[in-house]
Amino acid sequence: MHSFYSIGFFGIPNLGDELLAAMVVAGLRAEFPGCTLRLQTRDARLSRRYAGIEAEFVEGHAPWPEYLRHLPHHVRAVARSDLVVIGGGGLIGDRYGWTAIPRYAIDACWAVLLGKPYVFVGLGVPGIRRRWLRPLTRFLCRHAAAACCRDPASAARLKALGGRDDVAVAPDLGNLVRMRFSSLPEPRGYALMNFREKPPLNESRLAELCGELVERCGELVLLVAEASDVGYYERIVAGWPARWQAATRIVNPLSLDEAIRWICEARVVAAERLHVNLLAAHAGRPLLTLDYEEKVGKFVASLGGGSLVCMLDEMGADWARRLVATDAPAWSSRLDELAREAQAGLVGTVRKGLNGRPYRARTRALALVHLLGIMLVTVACSVVVIVKRLLFGRRSRPHPALGSGG
């Protein structure tokens, strides 16, 4: 019976990453019934309650203090697993900050030292901007037993980083959510929107779009995908006319299932984030994609038409009118195909990883050097964070899924 340790940007929560965590778990269990699953997460309760995951949880992300506190659990998780599965949530890149690399690299180095193979699944690869991170990233890309990316551009970048030509490409693992859409609820009358603070939006154009959706549908739901959305949405809505404010509801879902239900029951969906677009497509909702990044446009293109797409600087009332007049798309067969391809990519990568070759002594020595470096950085960051917490306290408020005591 196989044993897996899954590493990603889990337990934050971010709707897209929690969806991917749930789909990696579901995909592995579908192919390997009875397997043991360990999942790295920032918060086990949140992964359990928000994403609905049941697994052996390993808490703490490097380079933060919680990782050091739970270090023995991380080492044991690697040692007791047949394969370390990196991906689903997270990137090989530092576009959103340098900490994305240590988050998965540290336990990958433990895997090399302990003689355990690791694989990359479903990752995006935007590239490395910081020169000091490149040696570590190249080392990890080179020695992965197998790798599968979510798009050809990411695969090309991983090939270049790792000096390898065996990188597979498969659709986003979020497409495995198809198994949850066997029956769909009847849509209600509201329009649903999701947008993000960065990259910056033209707020007057956003108001035109949202206001027209209110006028056409009578109610607008702003779906929160991550904690920072709440304050941003509240500020945006506060600048609207009172009638629009009264017809707008900010929804911070308590669970992934609740978020999916809000999307399924929407009359129409306008979304910026990739995985809200993906969920709306699988729910068969008329969709306006606010295209801000390569991954979003590529997913919409993979559907083969039927979605409205506008760039962020093109938003306005006209797009709302076109969306409301759009019929429900006929994507079912294409989405079934994407789900099958995503599962095949996951399973093929994992099976190849399970047959990975032993590491050489030189590879293990290099892993030790990189691990010592990451551990030093983690200790330094942890000291800074602990001092800040002592001086200023914790500023983040708990997610509703954890309740007031979370």
NORSUL-V505770 format. One record per helix or strand of 2 or more residues. SS is the DSSP state (H for helix, E for strand). FROM is the first residue (numbers start at 0). LEN is the number of residues. Records with the same first field share a line. If there is no record, write none. Layout:
SS = FROM-LEN, FROM-LEN
This chain:
E = 2-5, 35-6, 55-4, 82-5, 90-3, 116-11, 145-4, 167-2, 190-4, 219-4, 247-4, 267-4, 285-6, 307-4
H = 14-17, 43-6, 64-5, 70-9, 98-15, 130-13, 151-11, 172-8, 202-15, 227-11, 241-5, 255-9, 273-9, 293-9, 311-3, 316-8, 331-23, 360-32, 399-3
